[in-house]
Amino acid sequence: MRQVDQGNGSATDYITRFKQEAETSGVTDEKTLKMYFQYGLNRALSNRIYRGTLPRTLQEWYTQAILFDTHGEGATIPEGEKQAWTEVNGFRHYHSQEETQRY
């Protein structure tokens, strides 16, 4: 899959381009798509999402990206369980609840 990134555009535009690229590429694995999506978000938006309750599905990533992009720092995501994460080469891997219980 060719990497698409948000740059300075809106989250909505990025999501549209991302979905088109995902469909064209044939990649259907949600874990892989979430990784590509997170990698392509602009850093400021990505950081705002990481400070809250982390999305667990690709659709939740889309929703939170639009919410934070539209409403900025004032956006609120209901608090839930924080996920554990591991940083490798500057990228955070967020563990599922099942993975977290194993640590």
All heavy atoms as an XYZ file, in Angstrom:
850
protein
N       0.847     -1.179      0.000
C       0.000      0.000      0.000
C       0.888      1.236      0.000
O       1.795      1.351      0.804
C      -0.907     -0.024      1.236
C      -1.827      1.140      1.330
S      -3.059      0.900      2.625
C      -3.500      2.578      2.925
N       0.604      2.143     -0.893
C       1.326      3.410     -0.948
C       0.901      4.258      0.240
O      -0.273      4.379      0.542
C       0.981      4.119     -2.255
C       1.728      5.405     -2.485
C       1.375      5.985     -3.859
N      -0.034      6.276     -3.995
C      -0.615      7.429     -3.645
N       0.090      8.389     -3.113
N      -1.895      7.615     -3.828
N       1.880      4.856      0.917
C       1.568      5.656      2.101
C       0.915      6.977      1.709
O       1.414      7.693      0.860
C       2.830      5.932      2.924
C       2.575      6.726      4.179
C       1.632      6.045      5.151
O       1.758      4.867      5.437
N       0.664      6.761      5.653
N      -0.201      7.261      2.326
C      -0.902      8.528      2.158
C      -0.713      9.269      3.471
O      -0.796      8.673      4.536
C      -2.413      8.283      1.921
C      -3.173      9.580      1.833
C      -2.626      7.429      0.694
N      -0.441     10.573      3.412
C      -0.365     11.289      4.676
C      -1.219     12.543      4.634
O      -1.561     13.057      3.583
C       1.057     11.580      5.131
C       1.871     12.405      4.174
O       1.288     13.154      3.382
O       3.097     12.300      4.236
N      -1.572     12.994      5.822
C      -2.483     14.111      5.975
C      -1.851     15.440      5.605
O      -2.513     16.293      5.022
C      -2.991     14.169      7.416
C      -3.970     15.288      7.666
C      -4.421     15.336      9.097
O      -4.046     14.526      9.920
N      -5.251     16.319      9.405
N      -0.592     15.614      5.962
C       0.032     16.917      5.743
C      -0.722     17.984      6.511
O      -1.093     17.782      7.658
N      -1.012     19.101      5.858
C      -1.743     20.193      6.507
C      -3.226     20.191      6.146
O      -3.945     21.120      6.490
C      -1.131     21.547      6.129
C       0.237     21.724      6.743
O       0.476     21.300      7.874
N       1.142     22.323      6.009
N      -3.669     19.141      5.452
C      -5.075     19.052      5.063
C      -5.972     18.641      6.214
O      -5.509     18.325      7.310
N      -7.253     18.617      5.965
C      -8.210     18.236      7.001
C      -8.211     16.720      7.201
O      -7.817     15.958      6.316
C      -9.620     18.698      6.622
O     -10.131     17.891      5.578
N      -8.668     16.322      8.368
C      -8.786     14.892      8.661
C      -9.776     14.242      7.702
O      -9.562     13.119      7.244
C      -9.211     14.677     10.114
N     -10.848     14.944      7.390
C     -11.858     14.397      6.479
C     -11.264     14.113      5.106
O     -11.497     13.045      4.526
C     -13.052     15.363      6.365
O     -13.594     15.576      7.681
C     -14.136     14.805      5.460
N     -10.482     15.039      4.583
C      -9.836     14.829      3.280
C      -8.845     13.672      3.348
O      -8.767     12.851      2.430
C      -9.121     16.089      2.805
C     -10.083     17.191      2.398
O     -11.277     16.901      2.165
O      -9.632     18.355      2.318
N      -8.080     13.623      4.438
C      -7.106     12.536      4.611
C      -7.817     11.182      4.644
O      -7.393     10.235      3.986
C      -6.293     12.750      5.890
C      -5.448     11.566      6.291
C      -4.517     11.014      5.416
C      -5.577     10.982      7.548
C      -3.746      9.922      5.776
C      -4.811      9.900      7.917
C      -3.900      9.368      7.035
O      -3.133      8.283      7.391
N      -8.899     11.089      5.384
C      -9.640      9.825      5.496
C     -10.171      9.405      4.131
O     -10.090      8.231      3.760
C     -10.765      9.947      6.533
C     -10.150     10.066      7.937
C     -11.723      8.764      6.452
C     -11.107     10.530      9.014
N     -10.693     10.346      3.369
C     -11.197     10.035      2.026
C     -10.085      9.466      1.152
O     -10.252      8.427      0.503
C     -11.802     11.294      1.365
O     -12.891     11.760      2.173
C     -12.278     10.999     -0.045
N      -8.925     10.153      1.138
C      -7.793      9.678      0.332
C      -7.275      8.334      0.849
O      -6.921      7.447      0.073
C      -6.669     10.706      0.320
C      -6.995     11.929     -0.520
C      -5.865     12.933     -0.636
N      -5.573     13.551      0.656
C      -4.435     13.381      1.338
N      -3.454     12.658      0.864
N      -4.257     13.979      2.505
N      -7.249      8.170      2.176
C      -6.766      6.933      2.775
C      -7.660      5.757      2.376
O      -7.168      4.695      1.992
C      -6.716      7.065      4.306
C      -6.196      5.830      4.983
C      -4.835      5.618      5.110
C      -7.068      4.866      5.470
C      -4.347      4.462      5.712
C      -6.592      3.717      6.074
C      -5.227      3.516      6.192
N      -8.974      5.946      2.462
C      -9.910      4.875      2.089
C      -9.764      4.496      0.618
O      -9.823      3.317      0.265
C     -11.349      5.308      2.372
C     -11.708      5.317      3.838
C     -13.146      5.779      4.022
C     -13.593      5.717      5.460
N     -14.994      6.172      5.621
N      -9.571      5.505     -0.237
C      -9.384      5.235     -1.674
C      -8.123      4.409     -1.901
O      -8.130      3.445     -2.673
C      -9.314      6.542     -2.463
C     -10.625      7.276     -2.536
C     -10.487      8.680     -3.099
O      -9.398      9.254     -3.150
N     -11.614      9.250     -3.512
N      -7.036      4.790     -1.238
C      -5.773      4.063     -1.398
C      -5.890      2.644     -0.850
O      -5.382      1.703     -1.437
C      -4.631      4.811     -0.711
C      -3.295      4.110     -0.802
C      -2.808      3.872     -2.224
O      -3.120      4.671     -3.123
O      -2.092      2.864     -2.438
N      -6.570      2.493      0.294
C      -6.741      1.162      0.883
C      -7.526      0.260     -0.065
O      -7.168     -0.903     -0.267
C      -7.448      1.266      2.234
N      -8.571      0.799     -0.653
C      -9.387      0.015     -1.582
C      -8.585     -0.366     -2.828
O      -8.617     -1.507     -3.277
C     -10.630      0.809     -1.984
C     -11.590      0.001     -2.821
C     -12.878      0.751     -3.098
O     -13.411      1.391     -2.178
O     -13.344      0.677     -4.249
N      -7.839      0.580     -3.365
C      -7.026      0.341     -4.558
C      -5.940     -0.698     -4.283
O      -5.645     -1.536     -5.123
C      -6.372      1.652     -5.040
O      -7.403      2.594     -5.311
C      -5.558      1.439     -6.284
N      -5.347     -0.621     -3.089
C      -4.226     -1.503     -2.764
C      -4.662     -2.938     -2.473
O      -3.862     -3.855     -2.564
C      -3.471     -0.970     -1.544
O      -4.236     -1.176     -0.364
N      -5.919     -3.104     -2.063
C      -6.395     -4.439     -1.716
C      -6.070     -4.850     -0.285
O      -6.387     -5.956      0.122
N      -5.451     -3.980      0.491
C      -5.147     -4.295      1.897
C      -6.457     -4.263      2.668
O      -7.206     -3.291      2.611
C      -4.154     -3.277      2.513
C      -3.958     -3.541      3.986
C      -2.833     -3.329      1.771
N      -6.755     -5.355      3.374
C      -8.000     -5.439      4.123
C      -7.791     -5.718      5.611
O      -8.728     -5.602      6.380
C      -8.912     -6.547      3.549
O      -8.210     -7.792      3.603
C      -9.324     -6.240      2.116
N      -6.589     -6.059      6.011
C      -6.310     -6.359      7.410
C      -6.414     -5.087      8.247
O      -5.681     -4.120      8.016
C      -4.908     -6.964      7.545
C      -4.548     -7.235      8.989
O      -5.196     -8.107      9.601
O      -3.626     -6.550      9.499
N      -7.336     -5.074      9.216
C      -7.581     -3.861      9.992
C      -6.364     -3.405     10.777
O      -6.083     -2.205     10.865
C      -8.778     -4.033     10.941
C      -9.010     -2.765     11.741
C     -10.429     -2.537     12.171
O     -11.360     -2.973     11.492
O     -10.595     -1.892     13.205
N      -5.619     -4.338     11.326
C      -4.422     -3.959     12.097
C      -3.416     -3.225     11.200
O      -2.846     -2.208     11.594
C      -3.793     -5.207     12.709
C      -2.656     -4.931     13.644
C      -2.172     -6.219     14.309
C      -1.062     -5.954     15.284
N      -0.626     -7.180     15.957
N      -3.236     -3.714      9.997
C      -2.327     -3.080      9.043
C      -2.850     -1.711      8.626
O      -2.097     -0.736      8.575
C      -2.142     -3.979      7.801
O      -1.627     -5.244      8.222
C      -1.205     -3.352      6.792
N      -4.151     -1.626      8.356
C      -4.732     -0.350      7.961
C      -4.628      0.679      9.086
O      -4.334      1.851      8.834
C      -6.191     -0.540      7.547
C      -6.402     -1.290      6.229
C      -7.878     -1.628      6.031
C      -5.870     -0.480      5.054
N      -4.848      0.252     10.341
C      -4.708      1.182     11.469
C      -3.281      1.705     11.556
O      -3.065      2.892     11.800
C      -5.098      0.507     12.792
C      -6.581      0.340     12.968
C      -6.958     -0.103     14.374
C      -6.335     -1.395     14.786
N      -6.807     -1.881     16.094
N      -2.313      0.822     11.348
C      -0.909      1.234     11.397
C      -0.628      2.300     10.331
O      -0.054      3.342     10.618
C       0.007      0.034     11.190
C       1.489      0.393     11.200
S       2.540     -0.931     10.572
C       2.077     -0.944      8.839
N      -1.059      2.044      9.094
C      -0.851      3.011      8.014
C      -1.574      4.323      8.312
O      -1.048      5.403      8.077
C      -1.337      2.459      6.671
C      -0.337      1.582      5.967
C      -0.558      0.218      5.823
C       0.820      2.120      5.408
C       0.356     -0.587      5.164
C       1.739      1.321      4.742
C       1.501     -0.035      4.631
O       2.395     -0.821      3.968
N      -2.807      4.224      8.818
C      -3.579      5.424      9.103
C      -2.893      6.280     10.165
O      -2.739      7.486     10.002
C      -4.999      5.062      9.548
C      -5.853      6.269      9.791
C      -6.384      6.979      8.730
C      -6.126      6.701     11.076
C      -7.163      8.108      8.942
C      -6.896      7.831     11.302
C      -7.424      8.530     10.234
N      -2.471      5.644     11.256
C      -1.801      6.372     12.335
C      -0.521      7.029     11.838
O      -0.225      8.177     12.178
C      -1.462      5.427     13.489
C      -2.670      4.917     14.234
C      -2.300      3.837     15.222
O      -1.344      3.963     15.960
N      -3.061      2.748     15.228
N       0.224      6.305     11.038
C       1.491      6.814     10.521
C       1.281      8.049      9.646
O       2.099      8.950      9.633
C       2.210      5.714      9.740
C       3.578      6.125      9.271
C       4.646      6.195     10.153
C       3.804      6.443      7.932
C       5.905      6.584      9.725
C       5.062      6.828      7.498
C       6.106      6.902      8.399
O       7.343      7.292      7.973
N       0.159      8.103      8.933
C      -0.095      9.204      8.015
C      -0.721     10.441      8.638
O      -0.782     11.496      8.009
N      -1.218     10.336      9.872
C      -1.802     11.506     10.538
C      -0.729     12.552     10.795
O       0.414     12.200     11.098
C      -2.391     11.111     11.894
C      -3.755     10.448     11.913
C      -4.074      9.986     13.331
C      -4.833     11.368     11.398
N      -1.094     13.835     10.717
C      -0.081     14.836     11.055
C       0.202     14.740     12.554
O      -0.635     14.309     13.336
C      -0.444     16.241     10.564
C      -1.502     16.933     11.381
O      -1.565     16.834     12.595
N      -2.352     17.675     10.697
N       1.400     15.084     12.930
C       1.878     14.846     14.300
C       1.020     15.536     15.353
O       0.731     14.961     16.391
C       3.338     15.262     14.452
C       3.846     14.953     15.847
C       5.304     14.743     16.004
N       5.992     13.902     15.070
C       6.220     12.605     15.252
N       5.783     11.990     16.306
N       6.919     11.929     14.364
N       0.594     16.760     15.104
C      -0.198     17.486     16.100
C      -1.517     16.769     16.381
O      -1.907     16.586     17.541
C      -0.450     18.915     15.639
N      -2.182     16.325     15.335
C      -3.446     15.614     15.498
C      -3.216     14.261     16.162
O      -3.941     13.865     17.074
C      -4.135     15.445     14.143
C      -5.488     14.751     14.142
C      -6.461     15.440     15.082
C      -6.045     14.717     12.724
N      -2.197     13.568     15.723
C      -1.850     12.276     16.303
C      -1.581     12.406     17.802
O      -2.081     11.613     18.604
C      -0.622     11.718     15.588
O      -0.237     10.504     16.131
N      -0.835     13.420     18.192
C      -0.524     13.625     19.610
C      -1.778     13.885     20.432
O      -1.892     13.407     21.565
C       0.465     14.777     19.790
C       1.861     14.399     19.364
O       2.207     13.224     19.270
N       2.673     15.406     19.083
N      -2.730     14.646     19.888
C      -3.981     14.900     20.619
C      -4.747     13.606     20.840
O      -5.303     13.382     21.908
C      -4.837     15.913     19.871
C      -4.311     17.332     20.000
C      -5.307     18.328     19.464
N      -5.420     18.207     18.021
C      -5.067     19.135     17.149
N      -4.572     20.274     17.565
N      -5.213     18.942     15.863
N      -4.774     12.748     19.834
C      -5.491     11.475     19.971
C      -4.808     10.594     21.009
O      -5.466      9.995     21.857
C      -5.598     10.752     18.615
C      -6.505     11.550     17.672
C      -6.117      9.322     18.795
C      -6.516     11.062     16.242
N      -3.474     10.528     20.984
C      -2.742      9.681     21.915
C      -2.891     10.123     23.366
O      -2.685      9.345     24.276
C      -1.253      9.623     21.559
C      -0.955      8.761     20.358
C      -0.076      9.202     19.383
C      -1.534      7.518     20.197
C       0.218      8.420     18.274
C      -1.259      6.732     19.106
C      -0.378      7.189     18.146
O      -0.097      6.417     17.058
N      -3.235     11.389     23.609
C      -3.403     11.864     24.975
C      -4.722     11.425     25.587
O      -4.930     11.575     26.790
C      -3.290     13.384     25.029
C      -1.858     13.858     24.919
C      -1.725     15.309     25.313
N      -2.399     16.220     24.406
C      -1.796     16.910     23.442
N      -0.503     16.780     23.239
N      -2.483     17.728     22.679
N      -5.631     10.909     24.797
C      -6.941     10.502     25.303
C      -7.084      8.993     25.314
O      -6.115      8.256     25.279
N      -8.314      8.568     25.363
C      -8.623      7.143     25.266
C      -8.367      6.719     23.834
O      -8.914      7.300     22.902
C     -10.089      6.878     25.640
O     -10.304      7.343     26.964
C     -10.408      5.395     25.559
N      -7.531      5.729     23.669
C      -7.115      5.348     22.319
C      -8.193      4.586     21.563
O      -8.849      3.715     22.123
C      -5.848      4.509     22.388
C      -4.650      5.294     22.861
C      -3.475      4.374     23.097
C      -4.287      6.360     21.856
N      -8.346      4.918     20.296
C      -9.292      4.190     19.450
C      -8.858      2.729     19.306
O      -7.661      2.432     19.287
C      -9.187      4.898     18.100
C      -8.466      6.167     18.344
C      -7.643      5.968     19.567
N      -9.815      1.849     19.225
C      -9.502      0.423     19.082
C      -9.772     -0.111     17.680
O      -9.230     -1.119     17.300
C     -10.293     -0.384     20.100
C      -9.860     -0.017     21.496
C     -10.568     -0.800     22.519
N     -10.139     -0.284     23.807
C     -10.323     -0.889     24.926
N     -10.936     -2.037     24.953
N      -9.918     -0.354     26.040
N     -10.626      0.572     16.950
C     -10.937      0.136     15.586
C     -10.544      1.245     14.612
O     -10.362      2.402     15.009
C     -12.442     -0.153     15.413
O     -13.162      1.085     15.554
C     -12.943     -1.173     16.430
N     -10.469      0.896     13.353
C     -10.142      1.885     12.333
C     -11.221      2.964     12.282
O     -10.921      4.158     12.179
C      -9.984      1.205     10.967
C      -9.498      2.072      9.823
C      -8.156      2.742     10.144
C      -9.382      1.246      8.554
N     -12.482      2.558     12.402
C     -13.578      3.536     12.397
C     -13.446      4.500     13.565
O     -13.693      5.705     13.420
C     -14.936      2.823     12.443
C     -16.105      3.774     12.319
C     -16.077      4.582     11.021
O     -15.909      4.052      9.933
N     -16.244      5.895     11.131
N     -13.041      4.008     14.734
C     -12.834      4.890     15.885
C     -11.676      5.875     15.621
O     -11.733      7.029     16.033
C     -12.563      4.090     17.153
C     -13.788      3.383     17.681
C     -13.505      2.496     18.880
O     -12.356      2.474     19.382
O     -14.443      1.814     19.327
N     -10.636      5.416     14.921
C      -9.534      6.323     14.547
C     -10.065      7.432     13.654
O      -9.730      8.601     13.832
C      -8.403      5.557     13.864
C      -7.438      4.993     14.844
C      -7.399      3.719     15.317
C      -6.380      5.698     15.504
N      -6.382      3.596     16.237
C      -5.738      4.794     16.360
C      -5.915      7.011     15.436
C      -4.655      5.150     17.151
C      -4.835      7.372     16.218
C      -4.214      6.447     17.072
N     -10.906      7.074     12.676
C     -11.487      8.077     11.791
C     -12.298      9.092     12.609
O     -12.162     10.300     12.431
C     -12.427      7.437     10.760
C     -11.808      6.515      9.755
C     -12.595      5.584      9.088
C     -10.456      6.549      9.438
C     -12.073      4.732      8.136
C      -9.909      5.692      8.486
C     -10.732      4.781      7.839
O     -10.212      3.939      6.895
N     -13.150      8.588     13.487
C     -14.029      9.436     14.290
C     -13.231     10.401     15.156
O     -13.517     11.603     15.196
C     -14.959      8.579     15.162
O     -15.745      7.733     14.311
C     -15.874      9.430     16.018
N     -12.223      9.884     15.856
C     -11.442     10.749     16.728
C     -10.610     11.747     15.928
O     -10.453     12.901     16.338
C     -10.559      9.925     17.662
C     -11.367      9.290     18.774
C     -10.509      8.787     19.912
O      -9.390      9.233     20.105
N     -11.042      7.854     20.670
N     -10.090     11.336     14.790
C      -9.310     12.259     13.959
C     -10.182     13.432     13.527
O      -9.769     14.589     13.614
C      -8.734     11.532     12.745
N     -11.399     13.146     13.086
C     -12.310     14.212     12.662
C     -12.696     15.081     13.854
O     -12.695     16.315     13.765
C     -13.555     13.629     11.974
C     -13.160     13.012     10.623
C     -14.628     14.697     11.788
C     -14.240     12.190      9.975
N     -13.012     14.459     14.977
C     -13.403     15.203     16.172
C     -12.314     16.177     16.606
O     -12.570     17.363     16.791
C     -13.724     14.233     17.314
C     -14.109     14.875     18.637
C     -15.476     15.529     18.532
C     -14.121     13.830     19.743
N     -11.082     15.683     16.753
C      -9.997     16.543     17.203
C      -9.608     17.570     16.144
O      -9.226     18.687     16.477
C      -8.779     15.724     17.622
C      -8.917     15.120     18.987
C      -8.944     13.752     19.151
C      -9.014     15.921     20.111
C      -9.063     13.189     20.414
C      -9.133     15.372     21.372
C      -9.163     14.001     21.533
N      -9.699     17.205     14.880
C      -9.367     18.148     13.820
C     -10.396     19.273     13.765
O     -10.049     20.431     13.565
C      -9.311     17.419     12.477
C      -8.726     18.268     11.364
O      -7.686     18.918     11.604
O      -9.296     18.268     10.264
N     -11.653     18.937     13.985
C     -12.733     19.908     13.913
C     -12.817     20.778     15.165
O     -13.015     21.981     15.083
C     -14.083     19.187     13.705
O     -13.980     18.381     12.536
C     -15.212     20.176     13.531
N     -12.650     20.148     16.334
C     -12.861     20.855     17.605
C     -11.575     21.145     18.363
O     -11.618     21.727     19.434
C     -13.811     20.062     18.498
C     -15.154     19.875     17.875
N     -16.045     20.905     17.693
C     -15.747     18.778     17.339
C     -17.136     20.450     17.099
N     -16.982     19.171     16.869
N     -10.453     20.702     17.851
C      -9.156     20.988     18.471
C      -9.040     20.476     19.884
O      -9.622     19.458     20.252
N      -8.260     21.190     20.685
C      -7.970     20.760     22.052
C      -9.214     20.683     22.917
O      -9.226     20.017     23.927
C      -6.949     21.702     22.706
C      -5.572     21.635     22.093
C      -4.872     20.313     22.324
O      -5.151     19.627     23.326
O      -4.038     19.952     21.492
N     -10.277     21.394     22.546
C     -11.491     21.394     23.357
C     -12.318     20.129     23.231
O     -13.267     19.923     23.972
N     -11.975     19.271     22.284
C     -12.734     18.043     22.092
C     -12.537     17.113     23.273
O     -11.472     17.050     23.857
C     -12.287     17.345     20.804
N     -13.582     16.416     23.627
C     -13.466     15.463     24.726
C     -13.907     14.089     24.267
O     -14.894     13.932     23.576
C     -14.326     15.882     25.939
O     -15.685     16.020     25.514
C     -13.844     17.191     26.536
N     -13.132     13.117     24.662
C     -13.435     11.716     24.404
C     -13.735     11.115     25.773
O     -12.972     11.321     26.709
C     -12.229     10.978     23.790
C     -11.799     11.654     22.485
C     -12.526      9.513     23.564
C     -12.770     11.566     21.356
N     -14.842     10.392     25.909
C     -15.135      9.797     27.217
C     -13.956      8.962     27.707
O     -13.344      8.218     26.940
C     -16.353      8.914     26.941
C     -16.965      9.488     25.705
C     -15.823     10.049     24.911
N     -13.638      9.120     28.971
C     -12.517      8.377     29.542
C     -12.860      6.888     29.598
O     -13.965      6.509     29.927
C     -12.191      8.868     30.955
C     -11.323     10.095     30.972
C      -9.968      9.891     30.315
O      -9.315      8.865     30.547
O      -9.567     10.772     29.551
N     -11.906      6.084     29.307
C     -12.037      4.630     29.389
C     -10.714      4.089     29.845
O      -9.861      4.830     30.311
N     -10.539      2.834     29.675
C      -9.269      2.236     30.080
C      -8.167      2.681     29.138
O      -8.319      2.667     27.938
C      -9.374      0.716     30.032
C     -10.287      0.148     31.081
C     -10.283     -1.368     31.042
O      -9.230     -1.958     30.748
O     -11.336     -1.940     31.303
N      -7.076      3.098     29.702
C      -5.899      3.429     28.905
C      -5.223      2.115     28.513
O      -5.212      1.170     29.284
C      -4.909      4.275     29.712
C      -5.498      5.564     30.225
C      -5.554      6.592     29.135
C      -6.024      7.895     29.740
N      -6.327      8.896     28.806
N      -4.678      2.083     27.346
C      -3.983      0.889     26.902
C      -2.496      1.038     27.162
O      -1.949      2.133     27.113
C      -4.195      0.675     25.406
C      -5.622      0.333     25.052
C      -5.792      0.249     23.570
O      -5.473      1.191     22.854
N      -6.291     -0.865     23.089
N      -1.853     -0.082     27.436
C      -0.402     -0.083     27.579
C       0.210      0.027     26.186
O      -0.404     -0.347     25.195
C       0.046     -1.372     28.247
N       1.420      0.557     26.111
C       2.080      0.680     24.822
C       3.567      0.441     24.969
O       4.120      0.553     26.041
C       1.813      2.032     24.177
C       2.179      3.219     25.009
C       1.378      3.857     25.902
C       3.428      3.907     25.054
N       2.046      4.895     26.492
C       3.312      4.949     25.986
C       4.645      3.742     24.395
C       4.349      5.821     26.269
C       5.677      4.617     24.682
C       5.520      5.646     25.598
N       4.164      0.096     23.834
C       5.598     -0.103     23.741
C       6.091      0.774     22.606
O       5.476      0.813     21.543
C       5.917     -1.578     23.405
O       5.308     -2.415     24.382
C       7.406     -1.815     23.364
N       7.185      1.491     22.813
C       7.728      2.332     21.752
C       8.913      1.633     21.110
O       9.819      1.171     21.791
C       8.151      3.689     22.307
C       8.518      4.657     21.203
C       8.581      6.080     21.677
O       7.864      6.463     22.612
O       9.369      6.828     21.070
N       8.871      1.535     19.783
C       9.942      0.914     19.022
C      10.286      1.848     17.877
O       9.420      2.211     17.080
C       9.511     -0.464     18.464
C      10.620     -1.067     17.636
C       9.092     -1.393     19.584
N      11.536      2.268     17.816
C      12.001      3.166     16.747
C      11.135      4.413     16.604
O      10.838      4.852     15.501
C      12.062      2.424     15.408
C      13.074      1.315     15.419
O      14.085      1.405     16.101
N      12.811      0.260     14.673
N      10.691      4.949     17.726
C       9.914      6.172     17.699
C       8.434      5.987     17.412
O       7.675      6.939     17.368
N       7.977      4.762     17.224
C       6.569      4.492     16.970
C       5.984      3.731     18.152
O       6.603      2.803     18.678
C       6.376      3.654     15.695
C       6.767      4.401     14.462
C       8.018      4.233     13.905
C       5.885      5.292     13.876
C       8.389      4.928     12.773
C       6.250      5.993     12.742
C       7.504      5.809     12.191
N       4.799      4.135     18.543
C       4.139      3.458     19.656
C       3.263      2.330     19.133
O       2.495      2.515     18.200
C       3.264      4.433     20.440
C       4.067      5.419     21.239
C       3.167      6.283     22.057
N       3.952      7.217     22.830
C       3.439      8.152     23.596
N       2.140      8.282     23.699
N       4.220      8.959     24.268
N       3.396      1.173     19.774
C       2.508      0.048     19.498
C       1.601     -0.073     20.706
O       2.070     -0.286     21.818
C       3.289     -1.258     19.299
C       2.414     -2.466     19.328
N       1.544     -2.766     18.311
C       2.242     -3.412     20.269
C       0.897     -3.877     18.624
N       1.299     -4.273     19.806
N       0.301      0.114     20.499
C      -0.659      0.022     21.591
C      -1.170     -1.400     21.680
O      -1.601     -1.976     20.692
C      -1.796      1.017     21.383
C      -1.308      2.421     21.602
C      -0.738      3.143     20.576
C      -1.360      2.991     22.859
C      -0.248      4.417     20.778
C      -0.867      4.269     23.079
C      -0.315      4.967     22.039
O       0.173      6.218     22.253
N      -1.112     -1.932     22.879
C      -1.495     -3.318     23.114
C      -2.992     -3.425     23.368
O      -3.582     -2.557     24.004
C      -0.745     -3.880     24.324
C       0.737     -3.749     24.211
N       1.486     -4.513     23.356
C       1.609     -2.914     24.819
C       2.757     -4.181     23.457
N       2.858     -3.202     24.336
N      -3.559     -4.518     22.911
C      -4.959     -4.791     23.207
C      -5.068     -5.134     24.690
O      -4.065     -5.380     25.369
C      -5.448     -5.978     22.373
O      -4.776     -7.149     22.787
N      -6.282     -5.172     25.205
C      -6.473     -5.540     26.612
C      -5.913     -6.937     26.872
O      -5.312     -7.188     27.907
C      -7.947     -5.493     26.987
C      -8.470     -4.086     27.122
C      -9.917     -4.054     27.559
O     -10.624     -5.055     27.496
N     -10.372     -2.903     27.995
N      -6.098     -7.828     25.906
C      -5.590     -9.196     26.056
C      -4.068     -9.192     26.161
O      -3.488     -9.846     27.019
C      -6.027    -10.037     24.861
C      -5.547    -11.476     24.925
C      -5.986    -12.234     23.688
O      -7.200    -12.437     23.533
O      -5.110    -12.605     22.898
N      -3.402     -8.423     25.305
C      -1.946     -8.331     25.350
C      -1.487     -7.706     26.664
O      -0.504     -8.125     27.258
C      -1.400     -7.498     24.183
C      -1.529     -8.164     22.838
C      -1.130     -7.208     21.723
O      -1.509     -6.032     21.744
O      -0.416     -7.693     20.816
N      -2.203     -6.677     27.113
C      -1.823     -5.978     28.335
C      -1.865     -6.919     29.529
O      -1.010     -6.863     30.404
C      -2.782     -4.776     28.577
O      -2.704     -3.919     27.445
C      -2.397     -4.010     29.829
N      -2.826     -7.817     29.562
C      -2.961     -8.752     30.685
C      -1.792     -9.722     30.737
O      -1.470    -10.245     31.785
C      -4.274     -9.502     30.601
C      -5.471     -8.604     30.876
C      -6.790     -9.278     30.616
O      -6.833    -10.427     30.180
N      -7.877     -8.573     30.873
N      -1.154     -9.963     29.598
C      -0.020    -10.882     29.568
C       1.244    -10.265     30.128
O       2.184    -10.957     30.467
C       0.262    -11.338     28.136
C      -0.754    -12.356     27.656
C      -0.332    -12.899     26.323
N      -0.903    -12.001     25.308
C      -0.562    -12.002     24.042
N       0.355    -12.812     23.604
N      -1.136    -11.188     23.197
N       1.322     -8.939     30.228
C       2.533     -8.270     30.686
C       2.558     -8.122     32.179
O       1.658     -7.964     32.850
C       2.693     -6.898     30.025
C       2.893     -7.004     28.545
C       1.929     -6.590     27.659
C       4.057     -7.550     28.031
C       2.105     -6.680     26.295
C       4.257     -7.668     26.664
C       3.275     -7.232     25.811
O       3.462     -7.348     24.460
